[in-house]
Amino acid sequence: MTTAFLHADILLVEDNPDDVELTLRALKKNNVTNRIAVARDGAEALDYLFAAGRYADRSTSAPPKVILLDLKLPLVSGIEVLRRCRADEQLHRIPIVVLTSSREEPDIQACYDLGVNSYIVKPVDFQQFTDAVRQAGLYWLLLNEPPGAV
């Protein structure tokens, strides 16, 4: 895990080190200074979310406020991470934003069928990528009103 927060506001699930760095830089550049945990594969993401493995000491009472999820991950796919989150009573309401390079219709359809909140195809251009991350981060962290927040 790049950032060792056991109680993160954002869980970034991404296996590409360049995309991790770009995402973190884009969030920081846009003053999204929330605590960010990084999982490098789907299995690590599930361990983090369910407080298992090396995250067994993490309390599940403070789940992330938003999950930024790549689909093409080693060990466990992003679609399986999404499926497991939506099937869990504690995690099923967490906003999940798929941030991926896949434009494949079956991936898009599967994610929406499983209840993803947003599906964003990663732009190749750095400025467009930065804008996409900024908009997703600001919306889900600042503008969106989660259940039980009133």
C-alpha positions as CSV (number, residue, x, y, z in Angstrom):
1,M,0.0,0.0,0.0
2,T,1.5,3.3,-1.1
3,T,-0.3,5.4,1.5
4,A,-0.6,3.6,4.8
5,F,-4.0,5.0,6.0
6,L,-6.1,2.4,7.8
7,H,-9.0,4.8,7.9
8,A,-9.0,6.5,4.4
9,D,-11.6,8.7,2.9
10,I,-10.6,7.4,-0.6
11,L,-9.6,3.9,-1.6
12,L,-7.8,3.9,-4.9
13,V,-7.6,0.5,-6.4
14,E,-5.1,0.6,-9.2
15,D,-2.2,-1.7,-10.3
16,N,-0.4,0.7,-12.7
17,P,2.1,2.7,-10.8
18,D,2.0,5.5,-13.3
19,D,-1.8,5.8,-13.0
20,V,-1.5,5.7,-9.2
21,E,1.0,8.6,-9.3
22,L,-1.2,10.6,-11.8
23,T,-4.3,10.1,-9.7
24,L,-2.6,11.1,-6.5
25,R,-1.0,14.1,-8.2
26,A,-4.4,15.1,-9.8
27,L,-6.2,14.9,-6.4
28,K,-3.4,16.9,-4.6
29,K,-3.3,19.5,-7.4
30,N,-7.0,20.1,-7.0
31,N,-6.8,20.3,-3.2
32,V,-8.5,17.0,-2.5
33,T,-6.4,16.4,0.6
34,N,-8.4,13.6,2.1
35,R,-6.6,10.5,3.3
36,I,-6.1,8.1,0.4
37,A,-5.2,4.5,0.7
38,V,-3.9,2.6,-2.4
39,A,-4.5,-1.0,-3.1
40,R,-2.4,-2.5,-5.9
41,D,-4.7,-5.4,-6.8
42,G,-8.2,-6.6,-6.3
43,A,-7.2,-9.0,-3.5
44,E,-5.5,-6.2,-1.5
45,A,-8.6,-4.0,-2.0
46,L,-10.9,-6.8,-0.6
47,D,-8.5,-7.3,2.3
48,Y,-8.6,-3.6,3.0
49,L,-12.4,-3.3,2.8
50,F,-13.1,-6.5,4.8
51,A,-10.3,-6.0,7.3
52,A,-8.5,-9.2,6.4
53,G,-5.0,-10.3,5.8
54,R,-2.5,-7.5,6.6
55,Y,-5.4,-5.2,7.3
56,A,-6.9,-7.4,10.0
57,D,-6.3,-4.6,12.5
58,R,-8.3,-2.1,10.5
59,S,-11.7,-1.3,11.9
60,T,-14.5,-1.8,9.4
61,S,-16.6,0.8,11.2
62,A,-14.9,3.6,9.1
63,P,-15.2,2.5,5.5
64,P,-13.9,4.8,2.7
65,K,-16.2,7.6,1.5
66,V,-15.5,6.7,-2.1
67,I,-13.7,3.9,-4.0
68,L,-11.9,4.7,-7.2
69,L,-11.7,1.3,-8.9
70,D,-9.7,0.1,-11.9
71,L,-11.2,-3.0,-13.7
72,K,-8.2,-4.8,-15.1
73,L,-6.5,-5.8,-11.9
74,P,-4.3,-8.8,-11.0
75,L,-5.5,-11.5,-8.6
76,V,-9.1,-10.4,-8.3
77,S,-10.8,-8.3,-11.0
78,G,-12.4,-4.9,-10.4
79,I,-15.8,-6.3,-11.4
80,E,-15.4,-8.9,-8.6
81,V,-14.4,-6.2,-6.1
82,L,-17.5,-4.3,-7.1
83,R,-19.7,-7.4,-6.8
84,R,-18.4,-8.2,-3.3
85,C,-18.9,-4.6,-2.2
86,R,-22.5,-4.4,-3.5
87,A,-23.3,-7.7,-1.8
88,D,-22.0,-6.6,1.7
89,E,-24.4,-4.8,4.1
90,Q,-21.7,-2.4,5.3
91,L,-20.2,-1.5,1.9
92,H,-23.1,-1.6,-0.5
93,R,-23.8,2.2,-0.3
94,I,-20.2,3.4,-0.7
95,P,-19.9,5.3,-4.0
96,I,-17.8,3.3,-6.4
97,V,-16.3,5.1,-9.4
98,V,-14.8,2.9,-12.0
99,L,-11.7,4.6,-13.5
100,T,-10.4,2.4,-16.2
101,S,-9.1,2.3,-19.7
102,S,-11.7,-0.2,-20.8
103,R,-14.3,1.0,-23.3
104,E,-15.7,-2.6,-23.7
105,E,-19.5,-2.6,-23.6
106,P,-19.6,-5.9,-21.6
107,D,-17.5,-4.2,-18.9
108,I,-19.6,-1.1,-18.8
109,Q,-22.8,-3.1,-18.7
110,A,-21.6,-5.4,-16.0
111,C,-20.5,-2.5,-13.8
112,Y,-23.9,-0.7,-14.1
113,D,-25.7,-4.0,-13.6
114,L,-23.8,-4.4,-10.3
115,G,-24.6,-0.8,-9.2
116,V,-21.5,1.2,-10.0
117,N,-22.1,4.9,-9.4
118,S,-20.0,6.1,-12.3
119,Y,-17.9,4.7,-15.1
120,I,-15.1,6.9,-16.3
121,V,-12.7,5.9,-19.1
122,K,-9.2,7.2,-18.3
123,P,-8.3,9.9,-20.8
124,V,-4.8,9.6,-22.4
125,D,-4.1,13.3,-22.1
126,F,-2.7,14.3,-18.6
127,Q,-4.8,17.5,-18.3
128,Q,-8.0,15.6,-19.3
129,F,-7.1,12.8,-16.8
130,T,-6.5,15.4,-14.1
131,D,-9.8,17.1,-14.8
132,A,-11.7,13.7,-14.7
133,V,-10.1,12.8,-11.3
134,R,-10.8,16.3,-9.9
135,Q,-14.4,16.2,-10.9
136,A,-15.0,12.7,-9.6
137,G,-13.2,13.5,-6.3
138,L,-15.0,16.8,-5.8
139,Y,-18.4,15.4,-6.6
140,W,-18.3,12.3,-4.5
141,L,-16.5,13.8,-1.5
142,L,-18.0,17.3,-1.4
143,L,-21.2,17.5,-3.3
144,N,-22.8,14.1,-3.0
145,E,-25.0,13.7,0.1
146,P,-24.5,10.1,1.4
147,P,-27.2,8.2,3.3
148,G,-27.2,9.0,7.0
149,A,-25.3,12.3,6.6
150,V,-28.2,14.5,7.7
